[in-house]
Structures are given as structure tokens and as C-alpha cells.
Amino acid sequence: MFKILLLLAIGFVVWGLIRSYLRSLNNPPSPTDKKAVETMVKCAQCAVNLPRSEAIYSGGEFYCTPEHQKLGKS
């Protein structure tokens, strides 16, 4: 009797996992999961690429640090 109950319990768990997996295949990820793409710029001094929002813009050039900005001006 115990073996039958155990087999039924295992079967129920397997059935639930398969059903959950099949449901996930029918639901594509929502578009809100996508991250916004940001423009990358290159430091005029060391040529490292960084996001435009983190770059320092000075004299028509982008720099990664204030030190590179000072070096670029001279």
C-alpha cells in the first residue's frame, strides 16, 4: 500500500513539473524585461569604452576621468 501511495505522489510531482514547463514555453518573456541600450563612447586619452552617461564631455571629446580630461586639454 505504501509503495502505491509513493508512486502516486512521485507521479503527481512529475506531472506538475511537466505541466509547469509546458506553460512556460507558451508565455514569451514580457518586453519590460529588456534593458535599455546606451550609447558607448571612447575616452580620447586612453581609448577605453564607457557609457555616455558616465563620460565627461569637454572640448568636443569624451573622457573617462577628470585626470584624462586635464591631460587632454594640455
N, C-alpha and C positions, 0 to 999 in steps of 0.2 A: 504494500500500500504506500509506503514511504517513497519507494522508487518512482511510482506513478506520479505522485504529487511533485516530486523533484523534477521529473521530466516535463510535466506541465508548466512548472514555474520557469524552467530554462527556456522552453518553447515560447512562453509568453514574453520573456525578456528579449529573445532573438526577434520575434515578430515586431515588437515595439521599436527595436533598433532599426530594423529594415524599413519599417513604415516612416520613421523619422528621417532616415536617409533619403528615401524617395521623395518626401515632401520638400526637403532642402534642395533637391535638384529642380523642382518646379518653380521655386522662388528665386529669381535672379537678385543679386545684391542691389540695394537701393542706390540711386545716384548720389545721395548725400554722403556715401562712404568715400567718395573720391576727394582727394586733397587738391587744393588749388595749385596750379603750376605758377611758379615765379620765375621771372627773367633772371638769368645769371649774367654777371659782368666780370671782367678781368681786371685785376689790380694793375695799374700802369707801371708800378715799380717791380713787383715780384711775379706777376703773371698768374697769381692764384685766382681761381674762380670762386665767387661768393654770390649770395643772393643780393639783388639790387637794393632791397630794403636794409641790408646790413652794411652796404658800401658807403664810403664817404665820397661825395662828388665835389670836385674842386677844379677849376680851370679847364673844364671840358673833359676831365679824366676821372676815373673811379679809382679809389684806393681802399685797401683792406684795413689799415690802421692809421691813426694820426701821425705816427712816425714816418710812414711811407708817404703820406701827404706832404709832410715837411721836406722830405728828400726829393720829391717830385717837383716842388716849387723852385728848388735851387738849381 
